[in-house]
Amino acid sequence: MSDLLPLFPLPNVVLFPNVFLPLHIFEPRYREMVADALASDRMIGMVLLRPGWERDYEGRPPVYPVGCSGVLTHSEQLSDGRYNLVLRGIERFRIVEEDQARSYRRAIVEPLRDAVLSDADRRTVLNQRAKLEAMLGTGAAGAGEPRMPASMSDEDLVNALAQYLDLEPLEKQALLEQPCLRTRAESLVELLEMNILMARTPGRSGVAH
């Protein structure tokens, strides 16, 4: 990871390690960011804007300090200068200090590596995976939700579901900030169970659509 990581803040997107994210870049400052990234290590850090970002979107509104770096695996520059991109999540990070030298945001970041799992933790993850697969297999997590192949690793499956399922951005941010795979899997199961319960309760509505 570069000393200064370009930051791409969005109000509704959270990236997870080893998950792919398509992006369409049209703002001039972020076109510059992409051009610079493509000319160097192809790395960009996705971060979530804090609520109230609308008041200062053209400036540098506050972001959550934990994000995820990604590498540009595909880039297509259109005739008018816009870009279509595919970003693959690499590693969680925490912002240490922002740099103000460019039109776009950059930061010194520190990597956040997941805590090592014990044997008991791994058994818990397997149990949570079985619950997730059962909810998805019955369609209880929502119509049209992704079906995950059994060959996916536990980490990739949990991260992919955390990114792709119909959850609120703040819920996804909370999952990203979990310190290890076990707590992320447990939190994801709890969120889905809560959404399913709320969706089934007369007169109540959750975030499951």
C-alpha atoms as an extended CHARMM CRD file, in Angstrom:
* protein
*
       209  EXT
         1         1  MET       CA              0.0000000000        0.0000000000        0.0000000000  PROA      1               0.0000000000
         2         2  SER       CA              1.3290000000        3.4470000000       -0.9360000000  PROA      2               0.0000000000
         3         3  ASP       CA              2.4170000000        5.9690000000        1.6940000000  PROA      3               0.0000000000
         4         4  LEU       CA             -0.5570000000        8.0910000000        0.6170000000  PROA      4               0.0000000000
         5         5  LEU       CA             -3.6670000000        6.1560000000       -0.3760000000  PROA      5               0.0000000000
         6         6  PRO       CA             -6.2140000000        7.9240000000       -2.6350000000  PROA      6               0.0000000000
         7         7  LEU       CA             -9.6160000000        7.9870000000       -0.9400000000  PROA      7               0.0000000000
         8         8  PHE       CA            -12.9340000000        7.6450000000       -2.7570000000  PROA      8               0.0000000000
         9         9  PRO       CA            -15.7020000000        8.6010000000       -0.3010000000  PROA      9               0.0000000000
        10        10  LEU       CA            -19.2810000000        7.6240000000       -1.1380000000  PROA      10              0.0000000000
        11        11  PRO       CA            -22.4980000000        7.8470000000        0.9220000000  PROA      11              0.0000000000
        12        12  ASN       CA            -23.7930000000        4.3420000000        0.2190000000  PROA      12              0.0000000000
        13        13  VAL       CA            -20.9050000000        2.0130000000       -0.6960000000  PROA      13              0.0000000000
        14        14  VAL       CA            -18.7680000000       -0.1440000000        1.6170000000  PROA      14              0.0000000000
        15        15  LEU       CA            -16.0300000000       -2.3490000000        0.1350000000  PROA      15              0.0000000000
        16        16  PHE       CA            -14.8820000000       -5.6240000000        1.7230000000  PROA      16              0.0000000000
        17        17  PRO       CA            -11.6410000000       -7.5780000000        1.1470000000  PROA      17              0.0000000000
        18        18  ASN       CA            -11.6000000000       -9.8690000000       -1.9010000000  PROA      18              0.0000000000
        19        19  VAL       CA            -14.9840000000       -8.6210000000       -3.1500000000  PROA      19              0.0000000000
        20        20  PHE       CA            -15.4170000000       -6.9060000000       -6.5290000000  PROA      20              0.0000000000
        21        21  LEU       CA            -17.0200000000       -3.4840000000       -6.9110000000  PROA      21              0.0000000000
        22        22  PRO       CA            -17.9670000000       -1.8490000000      -10.2480000000  PROA      22              0.0000000000
        23        23  LEU       CA            -17.5800000000        1.9320000000      -10.2930000000  PROA      23              0.0000000000
        24        24  HSD       CA            -18.4640000000        4.7240000000      -12.7060000000  PROA      24              0.0000000000
        25        25  ILE       CA            -16.2660000000        7.8090000000      -12.2910000000  PROA      25              0.0000000000
        26        26  PHE       CA            -17.4580000000       11.1450000000      -13.6720000000  PROA      26              0.0000000000
        27        27  GLU       CA            -16.4040000000       13.9550000000      -11.2790000000  PROA      27              0.0000000000
        28        28  PRO       CA            -13.2310000000       15.7650000000      -12.4570000000  PROA      28              0.0000000000
        29        29  ARG       CA            -11.4070000000       15.3260000000       -9.1240000000  PROA      29              0.0000000000
        30        30  TYR       CA            -12.0100000000       11.5820000000       -9.1640000000  PROA      30              0.0000000000
        31        31  ARG       CA            -11.0440000000       11.2990000000      -12.8120000000  PROA      31              0.0000000000
        32        32  GLU       CA             -7.7190000000       12.7880000000      -11.7160000000  PROA      32              0.0000000000
        33        33  MET       CA             -7.5700000000       10.2760000000       -8.8640000000  PROA      33              0.0000000000
        34        34  VAL       CA             -8.1080000000        7.3460000000      -11.2370000000  PROA      34              0.0000000000
        35        35  ALA       CA             -5.5250000000        8.6330000000      -13.7190000000  PROA      35              0.0000000000
        36        36  ASP       CA             -2.9590000000        8.9620000000      -10.9230000000  PROA      36              0.0000000000
        37        37  ALA       CA             -3.8000000000        5.4990000000       -9.5460000000  PROA      37              0.0000000000
        38        38  LEU       CA             -3.4870000000        3.8720000000      -12.9670000000  PROA      38              0.0000000000
        39        39  ALA       CA             -0.0930000000        5.5430000000      -13.3980000000  PROA      39              0.0000000000
        40        40  SER       CA              1.1750000000        4.1740000000      -10.0520000000  PROA      40              0.0000000000
        41        41  ASP       CA              0.0530000000        1.1260000000       -8.0410000000  PROA      41              0.0000000000
        42        42  ARG       CA             -3.6530000000        1.0690000000       -9.0980000000  PROA      42              0.0000000000
        43        43  MET       CA             -4.7510000000        1.2980000000       -5.4430000000  PROA      43              0.0000000000
        44        44  ILE       CA             -7.7780000000        3.2510000000       -4.1620000000  PROA      44              0.0000000000
        45        45  GLY       CA             -9.3030000000        3.3140000000       -0.6840000000  PROA      45              0.0000000000
        46        46  MET       CA            -13.1010000000        3.2300000000       -0.3630000000  PROA      46              0.0000000000
        47        47  VAL       CA            -14.5210000000        5.0750000000        2.6620000000  PROA      47              0.0000000000
        48        48  LEU       CA            -18.0910000000        5.8080000000        3.7680000000  PROA      48              0.0000000000
        49        49  LEU       CA            -19.2700000000        9.3970000000        4.2010000000  PROA      49              0.0000000000
        50        50  ARG       CA            -20.7560000000       10.2400000000        7.5820000000  PROA      50              0.0000000000
        51        51  PRO       CA            -24.3870000000       11.4580000000        7.7790000000  PROA      51              0.0000000000
        52        52  GLY       CA            -24.7420000000       15.1290000000        6.8760000000  PROA      52              0.0000000000
        53        53  TRP       CA            -22.2470000000       14.8850000000        4.0110000000  PROA      53              0.0000000000
        54        54  GLU       CA            -24.6400000000       16.7520000000        1.6880000000  PROA      54              0.0000000000
        55        55  ARG       CA            -23.7600000000       20.0960000000        3.2720000000  PROA      55              0.0000000000
        56        56  ASP       CA            -20.1350000000       19.9060000000        2.0940000000  PROA      56              0.0000000000
        57        57  TYR       CA            -20.0020000000       17.2770000000       -0.6350000000  PROA      57              0.0000000000
        58        58  GLU       CA            -17.8580000000       19.4310000000       -2.9280000000  PROA      58              0.0000000000
        59        59  GLY       CA            -15.3770000000       19.8920000000       -0.0860000000  PROA      59              0.0000000000
        60        60  ARG       CA            -14.0630000000       17.2680000000        2.3170000000  PROA      60              0.0000000000
        61        61  PRO       CA            -16.9870000000       16.1170000000        4.4930000000  PROA      61              0.0000000000
        62        62  PRO       CA            -16.2550000000       13.7580000000        7.4010000000  PROA      62              0.0000000000
        63        63  VAL       CA            -15.8180000000       10.0600000000        6.6620000000  PROA      63              0.0000000000
        64        64  TYR       CA            -15.7000000000        6.9870000000        8.8670000000  PROA      64              0.0000000000
        65        65  PRO       CA            -12.0670000000        6.2290000000        9.7480000000  PROA      65              0.0000000000
        66        66  VAL       CA            -12.1630000000        2.5550000000        8.7360000000  PROA      66              0.0000000000
        67        67  GLY       CA            -12.2470000000        1.7230000000        5.0330000000  PROA      67              0.0000000000
        68        68  CYS       CA            -11.0000000000       -0.8960000000        2.6000000000  PROA      68              0.0000000000
        69        69  SER       CA             -8.3110000000       -0.5440000000       -0.0320000000  PROA      69              0.0000000000
        70        70  GLY       CA             -8.8290000000       -2.0040000000       -3.4750000000  PROA      70              0.0000000000
        71        71  VAL       CA             -6.8470000000       -2.5990000000       -6.6510000000  PROA      71              0.0000000000
        72        72  LEU       CA             -8.1600000000       -1.5940000000      -10.0640000000  PROA      72              0.0000000000
        73        73  THR       CA             -8.5070000000       -4.8620000000      -11.9600000000  PROA      73              0.0000000000
        74        74  HSD       CA            -10.3260000000       -3.3470000000      -14.9370000000  PROA      74              0.0000000000
        75        75  SER       CA            -10.4460000000        0.1990000000      -16.3140000000  PROA      75              0.0000000000
        76        76  GLU       CA            -12.1130000000        1.6830000000      -19.3560000000  PROA      76              0.0000000000
        77        77  GLN       CA            -11.8070000000        5.3820000000      -20.1430000000  PROA      77              0.0000000000
        78        78  LEU       CA            -14.7360000000        6.7220000000      -22.1510000000  PROA      78              0.0000000000
        79        79  SER       CA            -14.4140000000        9.3350000000      -24.8990000000  PROA      79              0.0000000000
        80        80  ASP       CA            -15.6400000000       12.1280000000      -22.5980000000  PROA      80              0.0000000000
        81        81  GLY       CA            -13.0890000000       11.3170000000      -19.8740000000  PROA      81              0.0000000000
        82        82  ARG       CA            -15.3200000000        9.2860000000      -17.5740000000  PROA      82              0.0000000000
        83        83  TYR       CA            -14.1810000000        5.8570000000      -16.3740000000  PROA      83              0.0000000000
        84        84  ASN       CA            -15.8130000000        2.4770000000      -15.8960000000  PROA      84              0.0000000000
        85        85  LEU       CA            -13.8340000000        0.5320000000      -13.3170000000  PROA      85              0.0000000000
        86        86  VAL       CA            -13.7880000000       -2.7050000000      -11.3810000000  PROA      86              0.0000000000
        87        87  LEU       CA            -12.1460000000       -2.5690000000       -7.9520000000  PROA      87              0.0000000000
        88        88  ARG       CA            -11.2030000000       -5.6870000000       -5.9670000000  PROA      88              0.0000000000
        89        89  GLY       CA            -11.0620000000       -5.2650000000       -2.2090000000  PROA      89              0.0000000000
        90        90  ILE       CA             -7.6310000000       -5.9090000000       -0.7010000000  PROA      90              0.0000000000
        91        91  GLU       CA             -7.3060000000       -4.9000000000        2.9560000000  PROA      91              0.0000000000
        92        92  ARG       CA             -9.1040000000       -3.0110000000        5.7060000000  PROA      92              0.0000000000
        93        93  PHE       CA             -7.3960000000        0.1480000000        6.9330000000  PROA      93              0.0000000000
        94        94  ARG       CA             -7.7430000000        2.9890000000        9.4150000000  PROA      94              0.0000000000
        95        95  ILE       CA             -7.1030000000        6.5990000000        8.3890000000  PROA      95              0.0000000000
        96        96  VAL       CA             -4.2340000000        8.1280000000       10.3580000000  PROA      96              0.0000000000
        97        97  GLU       CA             -3.9420000000       11.5240000000        8.6800000000  PROA      97              0.0000000000
        98        98  GLU       CA             -5.3440000000       13.1480000000        5.5490000000  PROA      98              0.0000000000
        99        99  ASP       CA             -3.2680000000       14.9760000000        2.9450000000  PROA      99              0.0000000000
       100       100  GLN       CA             -4.6330000000       18.1550000000        1.3280000000  PROA      100             0.0000000000
       101       101  ALA       CA             -2.2160000000       18.5100000000       -1.6170000000  PROA      101             0.0000000000
       102       102  ARG       CA             -4.4630000000       17.2130000000       -4.4270000000  PROA      102             0.0000000000
       103       103  SER       CA             -7.9630000000       17.9750000000       -5.6680000000  PROA      103             0.0000000000
       104       104  TYR       CA             -9.0180000000       14.5490000000       -4.3600000000  PROA      104             0.0000000000
       105       105  ARG       CA             -8.4940000000       13.1400000000       -0.8920000000  PROA      105             0.0000000000
       106       106  ARG       CA             -5.4760000000       11.0820000000        0.1260000000  PROA      106             0.0000000000
       107       107  ALA       CA             -4.4540000000        9.7160000000        3.4960000000  PROA      107             0.0000000000
       108       108  ILE       CA             -1.7620000000        7.9990000000        5.4670000000  PROA      108             0.0000000000
       109       109  VAL       CA             -3.4140000000        4.7680000000        6.5950000000  PROA      109             0.0000000000
       110       110  GLU       CA             -2.5650000000        1.8310000000        8.8330000000  PROA      110             0.0000000000
       111       111  PRO       CA             -3.6290000000       -1.7140000000        7.8360000000  PROA      111             0.0000000000
       112       112  LEU       CA             -6.1990000000       -3.4950000000        9.9810000000  PROA      112             0.0000000000
       113       113  ARG       CA             -5.6220000000       -7.2220000000        9.9110000000  PROA      113             0.0000000000
       114       114  ASP       CA             -8.2730000000       -9.5440000000       11.2800000000  PROA      114             0.0000000000
       115       115  ALA       CA             -7.5330000000      -11.1760000000       14.6110000000  PROA      115             0.0000000000
       116       116  VAL       CA             -6.3310000000      -14.7850000000       14.3600000000  PROA      116             0.0000000000
       117       117  LEU       CA             -9.1160000000      -17.2850000000       14.9820000000  PROA      117             0.0000000000
       118       118  SER       CA             -8.9090000000      -20.0370000000       17.5630000000  PROA      118             0.0000000000
       119       119  ASP       CA            -10.2990000000      -23.5250000000       16.8700000000  PROA      119             0.0000000000
       120       120  ALA       CA            -13.4160000000      -22.5550000000       18.8340000000  PROA      120             0.0000000000
       121       121  ASP       CA            -13.7620000000      -19.4070000000       16.7200000000  PROA      121             0.0000000000
       122       122  ARG       CA            -13.5630000000      -21.4670000000       13.5260000000  PROA      122             0.0000000000
       123       123  ARG       CA            -16.2850000000      -23.8080000000       14.7590000000  PROA      123             0.0000000000
       124       124  THR       CA            -18.4600000000      -20.7690000000       15.4800000000  PROA      124             0.0000000000
       125       125  VAL       CA            -17.8180000000      -19.4300000000       11.9660000000  PROA      125             0.0000000000
       126       126  LEU       CA            -18.8760000000      -22.7620000000       10.4590000000  PROA      126             0.0000000000
       127       127  ASN       CA            -22.0720000000      -22.6410000000       12.4970000000  PROA      127             0.0000000000
       128       128  GLN       CA            -22.7940000000      -19.0740000000       11.3660000000  PROA      128             0.0000000000
       129       129  ARG       CA            -22.0670000000      -20.0270000000        7.7510000000  PROA      129             0.0000000000
       130       130  ALA       CA            -24.6180000000      -22.8290000000        7.9710000000  PROA      130             0.0000000000
       131       131  LYS       CA            -27.2050000000      -20.3420000000        9.2510000000  PROA      131             0.0000000000
       132       132  LEU       CA            -26.4270000000      -17.9220000000        6.4160000000  PROA      132             0.0000000000
       133       133  GLU       CA            -26.6860000000      -20.6420000000        3.7890000000  PROA      133             0.0000000000
       134       134  ALA       CA            -29.9810000000      -21.8290000000        5.2750000000  PROA      134             0.0000000000
       135       135  MET       CA            -31.4690000000      -18.3090000000        5.1940000000  PROA      135             0.0000000000
       136       136  LEU       CA            -30.3060000000      -17.7410000000        1.6240000000  PROA      136             0.0000000000
       137       137  GLY       CA            -31.3720000000      -21.2070000000        0.5140000000  PROA      137             0.0000000000
       138       138  THR       CA            -34.9530000000      -20.5950000000        1.5980000000  PROA      138             0.0000000000
       139       139  GLY       CA            -35.0130000000      -17.0710000000        0.2240000000  PROA      139             0.0000000000
       140       140  ALA       CA            -35.6690000000      -15.7750000000        3.7440000000  PROA      140             0.0000000000
       141       141  ALA       CA            -33.0070000000      -13.0820000000        3.3960000000  PROA      141             0.0000000000
       142       142  GLY       CA            -34.9220000000      -11.4830000000        0.5360000000  PROA      142             0.0000000000
       143       143  ALA       CA            -35.9200000000      -12.1900000000       -3.0280000000  PROA      143             0.0000000000
       144       144  GLY       CA            -33.1390000000      -12.1840000000       -5.5350000000  PROA      144             0.0000000000
       145       145  GLU       CA            -30.3650000000      -12.4620000000       -2.9570000000  PROA      145             0.0000000000
       146       146  PRO       CA            -27.0870000000      -13.9790000000       -4.2030000000  PROA      146             0.0000000000
       147       147  ARG       CA            -26.4810000000      -17.7150000000       -4.0100000000  PROA      147             0.0000000000
       148       148  MET       CA            -22.9640000000      -18.4950000000       -2.8580000000  PROA      148             0.0000000000
       149       149  PRO       CA            -21.0570000000      -21.5750000000       -4.0530000000  PROA      149             0.0000000000
       150       150  ALA       CA            -20.0290000000      -24.0960000000       -1.4070000000  PROA      150             0.0000000000
       151       151  SER       CA            -16.4280000000      -23.8440000000       -2.6200000000  PROA      151             0.0000000000
       152       152  MET       CA            -16.0960000000      -20.2610000000       -1.3330000000  PROA      152             0.0000000000
       153       153  SER       CA            -13.9610000000      -19.8600000000        1.7640000000  PROA      153             0.0000000000
       154       154  ASP       CA            -15.7190000000      -18.7810000000        4.9540000000  PROA      154             0.0000000000
       155       155  GLU       CA            -14.0430000000      -15.3630000000        4.8320000000  PROA      155             0.0000000000
       156       156  ASP       CA            -14.9190000000      -14.7150000000        1.1820000000  PROA      156             0.0000000000
       157       157  LEU       CA            -18.5250000000      -15.8180000000        1.6870000000  PROA      157             0.0000000000
       158       158  VAL       CA            -19.0930000000      -13.6200000000        4.7350000000  PROA      158             0.0000000000
       159       159  ASN       CA            -17.4290000000      -10.6060000000        3.1010000000  PROA      159             0.0000000000
       160       160  ALA       CA            -19.3340000000      -11.0530000000       -0.1630000000  PROA      160             0.0000000000
       161       161  LEU       CA            -22.6790000000      -11.3100000000        1.6430000000  PROA      161             0.0000000000
       162       162  ALA       CA            -21.8220000000       -8.2900000000        3.8020000000  PROA      162             0.0000000000
       163       163  GLN       CA            -21.2220000000       -6.2560000000        0.6440000000  PROA      163             0.0000000000
       164       164  TYR       CA            -23.9440000000       -7.5820000000       -1.6600000000  PROA      164             0.0000000000
       165       165  LEU       CA            -26.9320000000       -8.1410000000        0.6270000000  PROA      165             0.0000000000
       166       166  ASP       CA            -29.5610000000       -5.4160000000        0.9570000000  PROA      166             0.0000000000
       167       167  LEU       CA            -28.3170000000       -3.8240000000        4.1650000000  PROA      167             0.0000000000
       168       168  GLU       CA            -28.0830000000       -0.1820000000        5.1620000000  PROA      168             0.0000000000
       169       169  PRO       CA            -24.6650000000        1.4620000000        4.5490000000  PROA      169             0.0000000000
       170       170  LEU       CA            -24.1720000000        2.0160000000        8.2910000000  PROA      170             0.0000000000
       171       171  GLU       CA            -24.8480000000       -1.6710000000        8.9300000000  PROA      171             0.0000000000
       172       172  LYS       CA            -22.2440000000       -2.6130000000        6.3250000000  PROA      172             0.0000000000
       173       173  GLN       CA            -19.7950000000       -0.1660000000        7.8920000000  PROA      173             0.0000000000
       174       174  ALA       CA            -20.3220000000       -1.8140000000       11.2770000000  PROA      174             0.0000000000
       175       175  LEU       CA            -19.6000000000       -5.2140000000        9.7070000000  PROA      175             0.0000000000
       176       176  LEU       CA            -16.4110000000       -3.8810000000        8.0950000000  PROA      176             0.0000000000
       177       177  GLU       CA            -15.2240000000       -2.6010000000       11.4630000000  PROA      177             0.0000000000
       178       178  GLN       CA            -15.6420000000       -5.9790000000       13.1950000000  PROA      178             0.0000000000
       179       179  PRO       CA            -12.2270000000       -7.1660000000       14.4650000000  PROA      179             0.0000000000
       180       180  CYS       CA            -12.3470000000      -10.7060000000       13.0740000000  PROA      180             0.0000000000
       181       181  LEU       CA            -14.2460000000      -13.1130000000       10.8660000000  PROA      181             0.0000000000
       182       182  ARG       CA            -16.1210000000      -14.6800000000       13.8030000000  PROA      182             0.0000000000
       183       183  THR       CA            -17.6110000000      -11.4030000000       15.0260000000  PROA      183             0.0000000000
       184       184  ARG       CA            -18.3650000000      -10.3190000000       11.4370000000  PROA      184             0.0000000000
       185       185  ALA       CA            -20.2050000000      -13.5780000000       10.7290000000  PROA      185             0.0000000000
       186       186  GLU       CA            -22.1350000000      -13.4010000000       14.0250000000  PROA      186             0.0000000000
       187       187  SER       CA            -23.1230000000       -9.7770000000       13.3990000000  PROA      187             0.0000000000
       188       188  LEU       CA            -24.2330000000      -10.5440000000        9.8440000000  PROA      188             0.0000000000
       189       189  VAL       CA            -26.4630000000      -13.4060000000       11.0320000000  PROA      189             0.0000000000
       190       190  GLU       CA            -27.9690000000      -11.1770000000       13.7390000000  PROA      190             0.0000000000
       191       191  LEU       CA            -28.7130000000       -8.4260000000       11.1930000000  PROA      191             0.0000000000
       192       192  LEU       CA            -30.4330000000      -10.8160000000        8.8000000000  PROA      192             0.0000000000
       193       193  GLU       CA            -32.4380000000      -12.4800000000       11.5660000000  PROA      193             0.0000000000
       194       194  MET       CA            -33.5680000000       -9.0660000000       12.8160000000  PROA      194             0.0000000000
       195       195  ASN       CA            -34.5530000000       -7.9240000000        9.3260000000  PROA      195             0.0000000000
       196       196  ILE       CA            -36.4740000000      -11.1420000000        8.6660000000  PROA      196             0.0000000000
       197       197  LEU       CA            -38.3080000000      -10.8040000000       11.9870000000  PROA      197             0.0000000000
       198       198  MET       CA            -39.2110000000       -7.1630000000       11.3360000000  PROA      198             0.0000000000
       199       199  ALA       CA            -40.3860000000       -7.9420000000        7.8040000000  PROA      199             0.0000000000
       200       200  ARG       CA            -42.7160000000      -10.6470000000        9.1680000000  PROA      200             0.0000000000
       201       201  THR       CA            -44.1550000000       -8.4900000000       11.9430000000  PROA      201             0.0000000000
       202       202  PRO       CA            -47.4770000000       -6.8020000000       10.9700000000  PROA      202             0.0000000000
       203       203  GLY       CA            -47.1490000000       -3.0470000000       10.8330000000  PROA      203             0.0000000000
       204       204  ARG       CA            -43.3620000000       -3.1460000000       11.0230000000  PROA      204             0.0000000000
       205       205  SER       CA            -40.8060000000       -2.7830000000        8.2700000000  PROA      205             0.0000000000
       206       206  GLY       CA            -37.0740000000       -3.3750000000        8.3870000000  PROA      206             0.0000000000
       207       207  VAL       CA            -34.2800000000       -2.7950000000        5.9330000000  PROA      207             0.0000000000
       208       208  ALA       CA            -35.0010000000       -6.0730000000        4.1430000000  PROA      208             0.0000000000
       209       209  HSD       CA            -36.8570000000       -5.1190000000        0.9510000000  PROA      209             0.0000000000
